[in-house]
Amino acid sequence: MLKFLRLLPFVVSFGLLSSACSIQAVKGVPPPTAEPLQVSRVEPSPAPAHTPTAVVPSRTPTRAATATPLPTPTPFITPPPPGAPVSIPILMYHHLKTLAPNASETLRTWTVSPEQFTAQLDYLQTRGFHTITFRQLAEFFERGAPLPTQPLILTFDDAWIDAYTVAFPELRKRGMVGVFFVPTQYVDAGGELLMNWEQVLEMDRAGMEFGGHTISHADLTKTNLVEARRQLVQGKAITEEKLGHPIVALSYPFGAFNPQIVAEAGAAGYRAAVILCCGYKQQSDLLLMLPRIRISYGDTLDELAKRLPE
Ligand SMILES: [Zn+2]
């Protein structure tokens, strides 16, 4: 309870911001229905783009004969004591598209242009971050499985088609992984604005991770408990049935949660859950309230840098 209270100010302020999520979700699409998630393959963390070439070729003949540079292994970090924070930024994206100059502030808040997005991915690689999944994060905190140094998670909410047409190819091109939270009804709805199950499966098979976002993107703090439980349990089950394997993480629709909903998320079998706010410090006793960092339209790389660990 104390932990929750600590985060309460964020919850309140996010309630307002998160409404954008639903507004956009309604636009142009029939009733959503849920979706996916997954996880788990333990993707090899790609070496940073600028990985050292620490082995400088020598021109000395004698050295050249024996100098077979070995690949630079990715160093790993191990879990801290229970309750101690670890710096693992979780970036939050929604739309990835170019906006008109007069786009609303709400839309700008929840959108990043494809050009900005790819520049951000390149920047993150240059900084040495290694993308991981929530399955890896859970294994790290639950069982002490090591993570690559400078771990970072990229999340994409709501199953927008941009996740498939922009995020997926750009991530794959760089050997990076992303996590996509999809309401199952949204995926069932089809149409040009949202991903369909075929696309979800293609991404899942390619190593992307999918997570739960309930069935209909319901505000779980405003439904009755029976409905909240149905949204969590059935949304997870539908997604897992579609993917053919368990999923690990949940994104609370609108970032809305309270102690009861957090408990229900755990009871539904989620091992990790993300909220809308704020920061990058993660710890084992708050796995169902993991803060994220929002990226908005026009945010510069300098602004992004300020939200990341040194
Ligand atoms: Zn959402």
Residues whose N, C-alpha, C, O or C-beta is under 5 A from the ligand:
A	BS01	ZN	C21 D157 D158 P253 F254
